[in-house]
Amino acid sequence: MKKIVGILLVLAFVASFAGCAKTAATPYVGCTIYKFDDTFMSLVRQEIQKDATDKIKLSVQDSQNSQPTQNDQVDTFLTQGVTALALNLVDPSAVSVVIQKAKAKNIPVVLFNREPDPTDMAAWNEVYYVGAKAQQSGTYQGEMMAAYWKAHPAMDLNHDGVLDYVMLMGDPSNTDAKYRTQYSIEALTAAGIKSKVLAQDTAMWDRVTAQSKMAAFIAANPGKIEAVFANNDDMALGAIEALKAAGLDKNGKIIPVVGVDATPPGLDAMKQGTLIGTVLNDATRQGDATYDLAFALGTGAATISTTVGPLCDQDGTVDAANGRYVWVPYVKVTPDNYQQYVAKP
Ligand code: BGC
């Protein structure tokens, strides 16, 4: 009898641990960033690291723009016993592989910045996404360019009433790049402006690449470029360098450029008047929401919530019970309001 009681006690002890498997005293969050050398993602990363208190173990790895490297990092995290993953994917199409790895070990995942396909999100109810609606940023870019065109008739260099532009795209596999490209031009059309694309190419979100692509656009379209759309501020800044080098931005005359992110160098270009508009891509709140979710999931909290905003469905409908998206709104940044986004020393 004693032996049976003893066995039952041991079983109860083991079961109590098994039942608690998701309730981690100190959560351990394994975080990957697609590449550290990305201005916007550095801001998000710094915010996540700033939020991490001594109540959490946080490891942040640089995936160096390589999905195989990121897959290895995820494997290592899972072997080390993380209680949640926070992943900025290199290649959004690799998401199903990563989710299956995590699901096999019952470790919840917070994806951020690179929106996954809804079918991948549907693969497991312990997968969350933090990001911003890319369509909105494109629309804001188009609206700002439309307002500038209407206020500056001299922008129409060949006086044909058509806005001739070039487009610098981010990584084409990224939803942000796709929608910013599409919605910016749709907003021009909605404002009643005819437009024509002179050149469009990817500069992979990168300033130096954008500078050389823009130099090539200028050489191929001498005197013809009337506007520049860039999917982010880094590429907008590269374009501005090329415009300056070609003598097209001088003596207060500029070819208008719009970007997205409102990074510190982007805001500085707004101050110089070389960037006519950008869109706040709120790195602080995206970092906070990612941290909040990873912390809550990593501790096995009964209720998952964030300090940033409610849980929503993919379409933005608030859904506190079943929503697994946190959408952080974009904000239009113009010469009238940019100063409020400049960090105070
Ligand atoms: C940002 C880009 C960044 C990209 C990385 C975008 O949301 O606007 O600056 O390079 O995310 O995925």
Boltz pocket constraint, residues with backbone or C-beta under 6 A from the ligand:
constraints:
  - pocket:
      binder: B
      contacts: [[A, 38], [A, 39], [A, 40], [A, 41], [A, 113], [A, 114], [A, 170], [A, 174], [A, 176], [A, 204], [A, 205], [A, 231], [A, 232], [A, 233], [A, 234], [A, 260], [A, 261], [A, 281]]
      max_distance: 6.0
